[in-house]
Structures are given as structure tokens and as C-alpha cells.
Amino acid sequence: QPLGRPLSANQVWSMDFVFDRTAEGRVIKCLTVVDDATHESVAIVPERAIGGHALTRILDRLALERGLPQAIRTDNGKEFCGRAMLTWAHARGVRLFLIQPGKPNQNAYIESFNGRLRDECLNEHWFVSLAHARTVIEAWRREYNEERPKKSLGGLTPSAYARQLAGKSATLTPGL
């Protein structure tokens, strides 16, 4: 069945990993996080390695910036299914939705995003270092959020759509 799009920001985030290499052949592991309602790229975090504890530290940092999601959708990667992530989610009341193995279409928002990241950024650049990758990838993420309208969002950019949703929820809940 098709994924239904949540109605407000931070209802559901989708997460995955994308891998690349620097010019000298060292691995870059990018955590990608997308808000399913707004289609915003919440974060792309390039590191050499990201285990379960590092993942939860990243999520805590993101929560400080924009609040916690109600739920997170991921594949069954060990970082997403491990004790650190399960403990983190339980302690914060965040539900974890794990897709069925071998069914990436159940996480279509992040898979589509990862394809764009690969085609438009990772395949277009030869990263000389991890620092270079971080700079280029963050610039691409900002452009994706702020300068690229999407048909599925009524011609708005993800950032503009997020502001529109926030304005609607503010008018629906006066006095809060």
C-alpha cells in the first residue's frame, strides 16, 4: 500500500544511510533524515562511521534544533535495530517503524531522497576529505530545502511548505 503523507512536521521522520568514498578511498557514511510531511532534509550527517550510540547523539542534537519526531521509519540496519536506538526511542516516547526486509518501497520518501542525493551531489563531486564532503553536502541540503520547489508540495520548496504547515497549525490552535 502507498505511504500516506503525515499532516504536520515531526510526525514521521524517515532515516537511512548512504555511502560514498573520499578521493583517497576512505569511506563516508552519511545518515540521511527526511521529514515525511514536509519533505525537508532534516539532516545529512557525513562521518567515517556511525554506530548506534553515535546515531542517538545525532538524534538528540536534531531534537534540540527542531523537536522530536513522533515516529521514525527505517530499514532493519543494525544501527536502527540495536539496543542504543531502542533505548533512546523508548526513553523519549518515539515510535520506531521498521520496514519489511527487502522492501525499500515501504520507505519511499527516504529512498527517493537518497537517489537525488546520489545523482545530484555525491556522483557530481570528488571529495578530497571528510571536511570537504561535509561542506558540499550541507550546501546541497540547504539548496534542496530552500531553493527547489516540488510538485508534490504544490510548487513550494520543502522549507516554504514547512512554514505553511506551521502557520496552519498555529491558526488551528490559538492560545498555545
Protein Blocks (a to p, Z undefined) as FASTA:
>chain_A
ZZdddfbehkbccddddddddfkopacdddddddfklopafbacddfbdcfklmmmmmmm
mmmmnopafbdcddfbfklmmmklmmmmmmnopacddddehilklmmmmmmmmmmmmmmm
mmmpccfbfklmmmmmmmmmmmmmmmmccfklnopafklmmmmmmmmmmmmmghZZ
